[in-house]
Amino acid sequence: LSIILFVNGSLLQNGLPLRYHVSGVIQLPYAEISEPFESWIDVELGFSRIDYYGGAAKTVQRKGTGDKDFGANYKIVPISSK
């Protein structure tokens, strides 16, 4: 797994942004897997989303609000009955 990140220096002068969008490919050569993904996060709202394979599979995460609410993770994937 390799991660390459390019960050504009002026972007970090006032702290990190509260919203991100990133896309790339997760590669696991020993398993012959190349998995394209696209991800969004909004720190203020407490939500993030990751799409895999051009949106064919999605995960949505919600942060917890405290008092035993530890957040939620939703996975949306296609299924077939054939």
N, C-alpha and C positions, 0 to 999 in steps of 0.2 A: 504494500500500500504506500503510495507516495502522494504527498500534498504539496502543491506549488501555490504560493500566495503572493500576489503583487499588491502592495498597499501604497497609495499616494501619501507621501510624508505630511502634507498639509491636512490630510484627513484626520490624523491623529493628534494634531495640536490642541484641539479642544476636547479631547477624550474620544472614546469610541462611539460610532453612531448607534442609534437605538433600533435601526432597521437594517437588515442585511438581505442580500440575494446572491446566491452563488450557484454555479453549475459546473459539472465536470463528469469524470468517469472514474469509478472505483475499479481498479484492476487487481485481480488476484491471479497471477500467472500460474502458480502451482495448481490451481483449480480450474484454469482456463476460463475465468470469469471476467467479463468487461461489462460493468453495470452503469449505464448513464443515469445521472440524477440531476435534479434541480431543487434548490432549497430556499425557503424564505423564513425569516424570524422577525417578530416585532416584540422587542423587550418590554415596551410600555404596556401593550395589550396582553402579553404573556402567552402568545401563540406562536407555533412554528409549524411548518409543513415541509415534507419532502416528497417529491414525485420521482418515481423510478420508471425507466423505460418509456420516456415520453409521456408520462402521466397514466400509464396503464395500471400502475399500483401507486397508492398514496398513503402517507401517514400524516396525521395531524396530532399535535401535542398541545395540551393546555396546562399551564402551570397551576399549582395548588394555591388555595386561598388561605391556608392555615387551618387550625383546629381539626386535624385528622383528614383534611382534604389535601391529598398529595398530588393532585393533578389527574390528568387523563391522557390516554393514548388511543387514538382511533386508527384502524388500518382498513383501507378500502382497496380490495383486490378483485379482479374478475374471476368468476368461476364458470365452469361448464358442466352440464349434466351429461355430456357425451363422452 
